[in-house]
Amino acid sequence: MGNSSNFQYFADQLLRWYDAEKRDLPWRRGRDPYRIWVSEIMLQQTRVETVIPYYEAFMRKFPTLKALADAPEEDVLKAWEGLGYYSRARNLHAAVRDVCELYGGEVPDDPAAVASLRGVGPYTAGAILSIAFNRPEPAVDGNVMRVLSRFFLLEDDVAKPATRVKVENLVRQIIPEGRAGDFNQALMDLGATVCTPKNPGCLTCPVMERCEGRLQGRERELPVKAKAKKPRTEFRAVALVEGAGEQAGKLLIRQRPPSGLLAGMWELPHVLLPGESFDDAEAALAGCPVPGGRTIVPYEPFMELEHVFSHIRWVLRVYLARLSDSPIVPDVRGPSREEDRPAESRWIGPAEREAHVFPNAFIRILDAYWNGKETRPR
């Protein structure tokens, strides 16, 4: 896998490059473990350029660990709105409260304690411990596994947990004394900016001279990674139910159940369709439960869009709709699953939107409706 001279070469060259080329990122301007923790949670499955404005706004709103711990969950989710993967925000919020209760509001400088925090996996624990406390702990993510797979010509499947453990043990042997945080961040930067997935910039790489993948012409084949299972596709019909009378100018929204996908967030009424088409979409919407025993009456297609979660791909057709003039007593609930049945419904206008947290797909629809960002299909 390597020898001590290669380990020394790799660390020396990488840190020399990092000292000259490191990215200027807002969470690197200090060693506050709280700020580093927040950044690492935000960076999970999210690009750096997307995270930066969210991080800066989040820090303005919750500048200290105690400020975040004291905040209502709804405020935390609102600050996270649009960033996606909302369980990250919920876990972070719960974990900082645990830190206040168990550790006096100070992020612990202890591997076991950090690893026990909610939402903190091996990579995040390693990042916090090495960057904030300079502990020689590995922080192995996809970037790091790609860089080391190429440099040391590792042919293990990086999708397997055993490979991560193997790479973590390798990193432990390479981390230079006294510069654990810089070394881990240098590895991240190299993978993000030079040793990229499809077109690695080998000629500008600081460790190219001894990179076994490059020397054997296999840098584009590595790392070995089994293909991920494709997310299943779900077709859903969505209703923009426009209010009348006292509710004129408002839209009907509902709250998702307190557990499961997008727990507790607000959304537009919608139904899961039985097949992969919109043939029965309007009839299905009529069976979507709404307040007062009335029914949804869709009258015009508005837009179509897709939204991909880690395991589900939603294909959405949105209809302008109104409620039926008189209540009905439905004897069927249509194709809606338990997750689609509202815990609470209410009418909101543009002014009330900021008081509710919506998933990204519904943010796009509301933007299109209220801001005219998209045109209706012909």
N, C-alpha and C positions, 0 to 999 in steps of 0.2 A: 504493500500500500504506500510505502514511503519510508524514508529514513530521517535521522535527526538533522542531517545537513540540508535535506530538502525542506524540512519543517522550518529550520532557521532562515533559509533563503526565502521561503514563501512569506513568513512573518515580516522579515526586514523589508523586502521589496514592497509588500502590500502597504505597510505603514508609511514608508517613504512616499509612496504614491498618494496615500490618503492625506498626509500632512499638506500636500500641495494641491490636491484636487477635491477635497471633501465638499459635499454639498452644504450650503448654508440653509439649514432648516430650523424653524422656530423652536422646536423642542430640544435642539442641541445647544441652545444658548444658556447653559446652566446644567446643574446636576440634580435638580429637584426631582426626587423619585415619583412624586405625584404627577408632575407634568410629563415625565417620561412614560409612566404607566398609561396615562390617558392617550398619549400619541400612539403607543404600541397597540392599544385596543382599537383605536380608529384605523390604524394601518392594516388590520387583519382583513384580507380579501378586498382591499381598497387601495387605489393608486395614490402616491404621494401628492401629486398636484391636486387631486380631489380633496384630500384630507386637510391641506394647509388652511384654507379659509374656514372650514368647520372647526378645526383645532383652535384657531385664533379667536373665533367668536365664542367657543365653549370656554376658553380660558378667561375671556372678559366677563362672562356670566358667572363662572365658578372658578375664581382665581386660586382657591385653596381647597385642600381635601375636605376640610370641615364645611366649606360653603357648598360643596357638592353633596356631602352627607346630609346636610340640613334641608336641602331642596326637595320639594315634592316630586314624585316620579314623573308626573305629567310635564313639569317644567324641563326635566332632564330629557325626556323623549322629544319634546318640542325643539330643544336645542340640537337634537340628533336628527331631526326630520330631514329626509332627503339623502342621508348617508347610508341607509339600509342596514340590514342585519341587526334589527333592534334589540335582539337578545343581548348583544354586546353592551348596549347602554344600560339595560336592566341589571345585568350581572355586575358591571362596573359600579353602579349606584349601590347595589346591595353590598358589594365588597368594601367600598370605602366606609360604609356604615359599620361593617365588621371591624375594620381597622380602628375606627374611633372607639368602639366598644372594647376590643381585645388588646389594642396596642397604643392606647392613648392618643390616637390621631396621627401617629408616625408610621410610615410604611416600614415594615420590619426588614432588617438587614440579615435575613436568615433564609436559606434556600427552602427549607421545609415549610416555613410560615408563608413565604411568598407563593409557593406552589399550591398551598391550600386555599388561596383566595379564589372566590368564584370568578369564572371566566378567564382565569390565568392558567394557560397550558405551559408545556415545557419551553417553547420558544419565548413566550412573553415573560416567563419567570427569568429565563437566562438574560433577556434584554434588560429587564429592570435591574437585576443584580449586578450585571457587568457594567452597564452604562452609568447607573446612579451610584453604585457602591464599589465599582472597579473589582468585583469579585471575579475570579477566573472560571466563569460558568459559560457553557456554550449557548448560543442563541441561533438555532438551526431552523431556517425557513427554506422555501423553495429556491430563493436566490443562492443561499449558501450551499445547498445540496448540488445545485447545478455547477457552481464554480469548482467545488471540490471533486465532483464526479469527473469533470473535464481535466483538472490539473493532475489528479492521481489515477485517472483512467479507471474509475469505479464503475462496474457494470451491474451493480445491484439495482433492482427496481425501486426507485425513490418513492413510489406510492405505498411501499410496505413499511409498517412501523419499525421492523427490525433494521431497515436501512437507516432510518433516522437515528436510532440508537448507535449504530456503527459510526455514522458521521459525527454524532455528538462526542463519542469517545476519541475520534480523530482530532476534533477541534480542541479537546482538552489537552492533547499532547502538543498542539501548536501554539496555543495562546501564550504570548510573551508576558513575562512577569511585569506587573505594574501598568500594563496598557490593555487590559481586557476589554474595556468599553470601546476604546478606539479600534481595537482589532475587529470586534464584532461588527461595528458600524462600517469599517472599511470593507469587510466581506459583503455586507448588504449593498454598499455603494457600488462595488465592483460588479456584482450580479445585476444590479439595476441599470447601470449605465454603460458597461463595457462587455461583460460576459453575458449578453442578453440571450433569450431563448432561441430566436431564429437566425439572427445575423450577428454573431459575436464579433466584437472589434478586436480581433487578436493582435493586430499590428500596434495597437495603443495599450495593450495589456501589460501591466508592470511585471507579471510573472510568466510571460510568454516563452521565455527561453527554456524553461524546464517543464512546460505544460505537456504532459504525456498525450492528452487528447489531441492537441494541435500537432505535436511531433508525429503522431500516427495518422493524421488527417481525419480524425474522427470527432472533431469538436462539434459538428452539427448533428451527430448521432446521439450525443450524450446530453443530458442524462437519460438513462433507460426509464421509461415510465409507462405503466399499463394504462390503456385508455379508460378514462372515467365513464361510468354509465351515464347515458344521456338522460336529461331530466324528462319526466313524462309530461305530455302536453294535455292541457285542460282548456276547453272552449267555454267561455263564460259570457253571458249577456249582462250588461250593466245599464242601469236606469238613471238618467238625470231627471229626477222627478221635480218638476217646477211647481211651486206653490201658487195658490190663488187666494183671493180675499185677503185676510189678515196676513197670510204667508206669501203674498205676491213678492216676487223678486228673490225668493229664497229657494234653497234646494233641500231635499230630504236626505239626511245622512243617518247612519246607524253605527253602533259600537260593536266591535267584535268581542267574542267571549274572552274571559280573563286568562285563558290558557290556550296553548297551541300557536299556530302560525299567526304572526302579527297581533299577538294577544293584546286586548284592550284598546287597540287603535280604532280610529274612525274611518268609515268608508262609505261609498255609495251603495245602494241596494244592488245586488247582483246574484245571479244563479249559475250553478254549474250545469252545463248542458250534457245530455247523455252520450253524444257522439262527437266527432270532430268536424262539425259544420254548424252553421247558424240557421239551419232550416226551420227549427222550432223555437227560435229565440224569443220571438214576441209572445208566443203562447206561454213559454216557460216563465217569462217575467210576470205574466198575469198571476202566476201561482206563488210569487215571492211575497212572504208575509210583510205587511206594513201596519202601522197603527190604526186602530179603530175599525178593524175588520173590512177595510176597503181594499181595492186591488189596483195594481199598476196598469196604466193604459199607455203603452208605447205608441208614438205616432210618427216618429221620423228618425232615421239613422243619423247619428252625429259624427262618429269617428271610429276608427279601429286602431288598436295598438297591441303590442306584446310586452310582457314583463317576465323576466327569467329569474327565478329563485335558484338556490343551489340544486334543488331536486325536482322542481316543478316549473314548467313554462306555461304561463297564462296567455291565451290569445283572447282578446277582449273586443267585443263589439258594443258600442255605447249608443243608446237610444235616448232621444228627448222623450219625456213622458209626463203624464199627469196622473192624479189619482181618480178613481171612479167617483161619480157624483154621489152615490149612496153606498152605505156599507153592505157587504155581503157576508155570508157565513160559509167560508170555504170548507169543503169536506176533504180536500187534498192539499198538500203543501207543495206540489210540484217537485222538480228534481233537486231542490235545495237540500244540501247536507246540513248536519247539525252545526258545522262551523259557519254556515251562511245565515243562520237565524239570529236576528238582532237581540242583544241584551237590552239596548235602549236606542230609541230613535228620536231625532229632533230636527227642526228646521233651522238652517243657517243662511245668512247672506255673506257677502265678501268681508264685512266688518267682523263677523264672528269666526271667520276661518282660522285666524291666528290662535284662537283659544283651543283648537283641536289638533291632534296629531294624526296625520294621514300617511299611509304607505306611498311610495314613489309613484306607483301606477295611477293612484287616484289624484295625486298632486298634478300630474300631467293632464288629466281630464278636467280638473277644476281650472287649471291655467287656461286650457283651451276654451272653456265655457265663459269664464269671467274676463279673461284678458285678450281673447281673440287671437291666441298664438297659433292656432291651427284652423284650417277651413273645413267646413262640413263636406263629406263625400257627396258627389253628384249621383 
